[in-house]
Each structure stands twice: as structure tokens, then as C-alpha cells.
Amino acid sequence: MTLSAIDLSHGFDDGDVLSDVSLSVEPGEAVTIVGPSGTGKTTLLRLLGMFHPPESGTVRWRNEDVWRLSEDDRLGVRRRVSMVFQEPSLFNAPVEQNVTYGRRVRQTWSKRVRATVTRTLGSRTAMEGIDSDVTAALETVGLADKLGQNALSLSGGEAQRVAFARALATDPEILLLDEPTSNLDPQNTAVIEEAIADARRRGLGVVVATHDMHQAERISDRVGVLLDGTIIETGPPEQVFDSPDDDRTRQFVAGELMY
Ligand SMILES: Nc1ncnc2c1ncn2[C@@H]1O[C@H](COP(=O)(O)OP(=O)(O)OP(=O)(O)O)[C@@H](O)[C@H]1O
């Protein structure tokens, strides 16, 4: 398993949110977490993204407990995992700088120093201008023509696509996407879903939190159903949606569960 959560439990002051959650993702696989609002999808993604340790259970990278690694080693693992939040949070600068920024903060200190020296000395790369990975990431989301536009002037859908490109440009092995298309129109949704499929084809593992079951059906290899703070069922979408093992999944899919 490349990245896995094993028996994770976690809560906040108001009480437990996740209890005994296990989920994993492999290279080239898309796993969706479906569940009603407030059930803990974001909390699970943040734990997988190593933003903070779980109260109990482990997050493993290639079978090593990430919270038992040295800080340097854990930082190395975190660079392999990139998360796109529900809010794109772009800053007041051209699109290109927003995407490049994501890449820079992910670089090791020595690479950053080298990049600064290169920029200062005006080497070939600096003269050529834009990093080709940044352009490629923007091409994947169909926004290569917006490189120079201020990110704050983009539409909501475009901003979400730039946030996706920023994550891709860090060259991660795993992408964690929190409701990547909520509030987007069908056209922008299709672009993001195609970018997810493309990432998968290139061997990235993708974990998507969504409350949109149709989306889960379209994009996933496996679906995990998160209800009442735990994954009650995992399987291929056709199994989970058409012949679930757990009656609560059937009720959730049928819209019979009230939250
Ligand atoms: N930092 C925090 N401090 C306190 N409570 C939190 C914190 N983060 C999440 N929670 C609570 O944990 C619960 C799960 O939240 P979470 O955002 O993980 O759910 P979700 O399934 O992603 O919801 P949505 O689909 O609405 O985004 C909620 O009750 C939320 O209020």
C-alpha cells in the first residue's frame, strides 16, 4: 500500500469524528470517500495528508508509520502527497505565480537555494521563463492561456482548476481532493474529472472526498462509504451502489438516511 490509514480515530473538543477508519490508495488508483456532510471526510483527508497526527491508529507510507519517522523523513513523505482544498485559496498574483508557488514550497531547501541562485544569475532556465511543469499542469486543466491573468479575477470554476494545477505541478505521487467540483458547473466538473483520470493514467493515486455519488460512480476504482464516522463499506462503485453489503449504504444511496 502506498498511503494508508489504519484504524484511525480522531475527534475535536465537541467529540469523536472518526472511529476505526481504514482506507488505502495505490498508484494509479482513484478512491472516493462518499458520505453526508459533516461525517468527517475532510478530517480523514487531512490526516492522510499528515497535517496533524491522529488520536489513535496510524497513517502509513509504504508501510511505515509516518508519525514515527524523523521530522525530515516525514517532510520528505509529505512532499509526495498534495492536497487540494475545497476553497482554492489563490493569491493576488498571475496564475503562473500561483502554480509556481506550490512547486517552490515543496522543493527541498537545497533545490530552493539553487533555484534562487539560478534566477539571480539569469541562467538559461530563468531566461526561458516559465517552468515547463507549470505549463503542463495548466494544460491538463485547460488553462494554459490564462498564465498571465490575475488569479483573483478568475471564475470559481477556473480558480478550482488552477488549484488543481498547483497541486499537480508539485509532481506528487498522491493527490487528495476535497470536494473538487462542489459548486462547479458541468463543464468545469468534466475538466476536473478528466484531469483526475489523466493523473490516474500517469500512475498517481487519487483520493477524492465527495458527496456526489454520481461523480463517485464515474471516477472511482473503489468507493469507501463514510457514515457515522467510520467506513462501513469499501468496494468497486458498481458493487457499492448497486448491491451493497451494508443496509445503511443502500439507505444512503437511496436517499433514505436523514442527517
Ligand atoms: N478543526 C476543527 N475543530 C473542531 N471541530 C472540527 C474541526 N474540523 C472538523 N470539525 C468537526 O468535525 C466534523 C466533521 O467535519 P469534516 O469537515 O471532516 O466533515 P465533512 O464530511 O468533510 O463535511 P462536508 O462534506 O460538509 O465538508 C464536523 O462536525 C466538524 O464541525
The ligand as an SDF file (V2000), in Angstrom:
LIG
                    3D

 31 33  0  0  0  0  0  0  0  0999 V2000
  -10.6610   21.9540   13.4930 N   0  0  0  0  0  0  0  0  0  0  0  0
  -11.8330   21.5350   13.9720 C   0  0  0  0  0  0  0  0  0  0  0  0
  -12.2250   21.8720   15.2220 N   0  0  0  0  0  0  0  0  0  0  0  0
  -13.4100   21.4370   15.7230 C   0  0  0  0  0  0  0  0  0  0  0  0
  -14.2750   20.6620   15.0510 N   0  0  0  0  0  0  0  0  0  0  0  0
  -13.9410   20.3010   13.7990 C   0  0  0  0  0  0  0  0  0  0  0  0
  -12.7040   20.7170   13.2010 C   0  0  0  0  0  0  0  0  0  0  0  0
  -12.6520   20.1920   11.9550 N   0  0  0  0  0  0  0  0  0  0  0  0
  -13.7940   19.4860   11.7770 C   0  0  0  0  0  0  0  0  0  0  0  0
  -14.5620   19.5580   12.8840 N   0  0  0  0  0  0  0  0  0  0  0  0
  -15.8710   18.9060   13.0640 C   0  0  0  0  0  0  0  0  0  0  0  0
  -15.7340   17.5590   12.6650 O   0  0  0  0  0  0  0  0  0  0  0  0
  -16.8950   17.1240   11.9800 C   0  0  0  0  0  0  0  0  0  0  0  0
  -16.5070   16.5760   10.6160 C   0  0  0  0  0  0  0  0  0  0  0  0
  -16.0710   17.6360    9.8030 O   0  0  0  0  0  0  0  0  0  0  0  0
  -15.4820   17.4120    8.3460 P   0  0  0  0  0  0  0  0  0  0  0  0
  -15.1740   18.7560    7.7850 O   0  0  0  0  0  0  0  0  0  0  0  0
  -14.3900   16.4310    8.4010 O   0  0  0  0  0  0  0  0  0  0  0  0
  -16.7480   16.7580    7.6010 O   0  0  0  0  0  0  0  0  0  0  0  0
  -17.0290   16.5760    6.0370 P   0  0  0  0  0  0  0  0  0  0  0  0
  -17.5890   15.2070    5.8700 O   0  0  0  0  0  0  0  0  0  0  0  0
  -15.8190   16.9050    5.2500 O   0  0  0  0  0  0  0  0  0  0  0  0
  -18.1510   17.6550    5.7890 O   0  0  0  0  0  0  0  0  0  0  0  0
  -18.5150   18.4820    4.4350 P   0  0  0  0  0  0  0  0  0  0  0  0
  -18.9720   17.4730    3.4200 O   0  0  0  0  0  0  0  0  0  0  0  0
  -19.6460   19.3780    4.8910 O   0  0  0  0  0  0  0  0  0  0  0  0
  -17.2940   19.2410    4.0290 O   0  0  0  0  0  0  0  0  0  0  0  0
  -17.8410   18.3010   11.9130 C   0  0  0  0  0  0  0  0  0  0  0  0
  -18.7840   18.1690   12.9590 O   0  0  0  0  0  0  0  0  0  0  0  0
  -16.9410   19.4930   12.1570 C   0  0  0  0  0  0  0  0  0  0  0  0
  -17.6470   20.5260   12.8000 O   0  0  0  0  0  0  0  0  0  0  0  0
  1  2  1  0
  2  3  1  0
  2  7  2  0
  3  4  2  0
  4  5  1  0
  5  6  2  0
  6  7  1  0
  6 10  1  0
  7  8  1  0
  8  9  2  0
  9 10  1  0
 10 11  1  0
 11 12  1  0
 11 30  1  0
 12 13  1  0
 13 14  1  0
 13 28  1  0
 14 15  1  0
 15 16  1  0
 16 17  2  0
 16 18  1  0
 16 19  1  0
 19 20  1  0
 20 21  2  0
 20 22  1  0
 20 23  1  0
 23 24  1  0
 24 25  2  0
 24 26  1  0
 24 27  1  0
 28 29  1  0
 28 30  1  0
 30 31  1  0
M  END
$$$$
